């Protein structure tokens, strides 16, 4: 059983692997850092079922890419 049927298949796979390695290594110079964090809390209007105030609590965070120094 042959791994490659044609010579060009071997070189195409070698080039693809090299390109993927270069892309992976270039990604190592960047990392994800927190960009913005929002905290929201409070009470809503009265619930019609039991006449109690409901509390709302939300935390949202966005991220961005940052280059290593």
Secondary structure as a PSIPRED ss2 file (coil, helix, strand):
# PSIPRED VFORMAT (PSIPRED V4.0)

   1 X C   1.000  0.000  0.000
   2 X C   1.000  0.000  0.000
   3 X C   1.000  0.000  0.000
   4 X C   1.000  0.000  0.000
   5 X C   1.000  0.000  0.000
   6 X C   1.000  0.000  0.000
   7 X H   0.000  1.000  0.000
   8 X H   0.000  1.000  0.000
   9 X H   0.000  1.000  0.000
  10 X H   0.000  1.000  0.000
  11 X H   0.000  1.000  0.000
  12 X H   0.000  1.000  0.000
  13 X H   0.000  1.000  0.000
  14 X H   0.000  1.000  0.000
  15 X H   0.000  1.000  0.000
  16 X H   0.000  1.000  0.000
  17 X H   0.000  1.000  0.000
  18 X H   0.000  1.000  0.000
  19 X H   0.000  1.000  0.000
  20 X H   0.000  1.000  0.000
  21 X H   0.000  1.000  0.000
  22 X H   0.000  1.000  0.000
  23 X H   0.000  1.000  0.000
  24 X H   0.000  1.000  0.000
  25 X H   0.000  1.000  0.000
  26 X H   0.000  1.000  0.000
  27 X H   0.000  1.000  0.000
  28 X C   1.000  0.000  0.000
  29 X C   1.000  0.000  0.000
  30 X E   0.000  0.000  1.000
  31 X E   0.000  0.000  1.000
  32 X E   0.000  0.000  1.000
  33 X E   0.000  0.000  1.000
  34 X E   0.000  0.000  1.000
  35 X E   0.000  0.000  1.000
  36 X E   0.000  0.000  1.000
  37 X E   0.000  0.000  1.000
  38 X E   0.000  0.000  1.000
  39 X E   0.000  0.000  1.000
  40 X E   0.000  0.000  1.000
  41 X E   0.000  0.000  1.000
  42 X E   0.000  0.000  1.000
  43 X E   0.000  0.000  1.000
  44 X E   0.000  0.000  1.000
  45 X E   0.000  0.000  1.000
  46 X E   0.000  0.000  1.000
  47 X C   1.000  0.000  0.000
  48 X C   1.000  0.000  0.000
  49 X C   1.000  0.000  0.000
  50 X C   1.000  0.000  0.000
  51 X C   1.000  0.000  0.000
  52 X C   1.000  0.000  0.000
  53 X E   0.000  0.000  1.000
  54 X E   0.000  0.000  1.000
  55 X E   0.000  0.000  1.000
  56 X E   0.000  0.000  1.000
  57 X E   0.000  0.000  1.000
  58 X E   0.000  0.000  1.000
  59 X E   0.000  0.000  1.000
  60 X E   0.000  0.000  1.000
  61 X E   0.000  0.000  1.000
  62 X E   0.000  0.000  1.000
  63 X E   0.000  0.000  1.000
  64 X E   0.000  0.000  1.000
  65 X E   0.000  0.000  1.000
  66 X E   0.000  0.000  1.000
  67 X E   0.000  0.000  1.000
  68 X C   1.000  0.000  0.000
  69 X C   1.000  0.000  0.000
